């Protein structure tokens, strides 16, 4: 997915997804690639981490079971 850097602040950067009306994302400026500036086009990728999700669900289930036993 392509995104355009709209503005860069000290801590927050606003990026816009072209073609998606009013879709703006605020991200930490520290996540920008070095040398990024306003108007640059970024490639964004979002992936589901199934293993980490399963691990987190198992951990929560264990915590709930421990609370019920108490």
RAURGI-V260601 format. One record per residue. N is the residue number from 0. SS is DSSP state (helix for helix, strand for strand, loop for the rest). PHI is phi in degrees with one decimal (* if undefined). Layout:
# RAURGI-V260601
((N & SS & PHI) (N & SS & PHI))
This chain:
# RAURGI-V260601
((0 & loop & *) (1 & strand & -96.1) (2 & strand & -142.7) (3 & strand & -117.6) (4 & strand & -72.9) (5 & strand & -83.1) (6 & strand & -155.1) (7 & strand & -116.0) (8 & loop & -104.4) (9 & loop & -60.4) (10 & loop & -117.8) (11 & strand & -124.1) (12 & strand & -115.9) (13 & strand & -102.2) (14 & strand & -117.8) (15 & strand & -118.6) (16 & loop & -94.5) (17 & loop & -61.0) (18 & loop & 82.8) (19 & loop & -111.6) (20 & loop & -56.0) (21 & loop & 61.5) (22 & loop & -90.5) (23 & strand & -124.4) (24 & strand & -120.3) (25 & strand & -100.1) (26 & strand & -127.3) (27 & strand & -61.9) (28 & helix & -58.9) (29 & helix & -64.2) (30 & helix & -83.4) (31 & loop & -69.4) (32 & loop & -63.1) (33 & loop & -55.6) (34 & loop & 84.4) (35 & loop & -67.5) (36 & loop & -145.6) (37 & loop & -56.5) (38 & loop & 93.6) (39 & loop & -65.8) (40 & strand & -99.3) (41 & strand & -112.6) (42 & strand & -104.0) (43 & loop & -105.5) (44 & loop & -139.1) (45 & loop & -126.9) (46 & loop & -128.3) (47 & loop & -83.4) (48 & loop & -100.8) (49 & helix & -63.0) (50 & helix & -63.1) (51 & helix & -66.8) (52 & helix & -63.8) (53 & helix & -62.3) (54 & helix & -64.4) (55 & helix & -64.4) (56 & helix & -64.0) (57 & helix & -65.2) (58 & helix & -62.9) (59 & helix & -65.6) (60 & helix & -61.3) (61 & helix & -64.8) (62 & helix & -62.7) (63 & helix & -64.7) (64 & helix & -61.8) (65 & helix & -62.9) (66 & helix & -67.2) (67 & helix & -67.2) (68 & helix & -69.8) (69 & loop & -76.0))
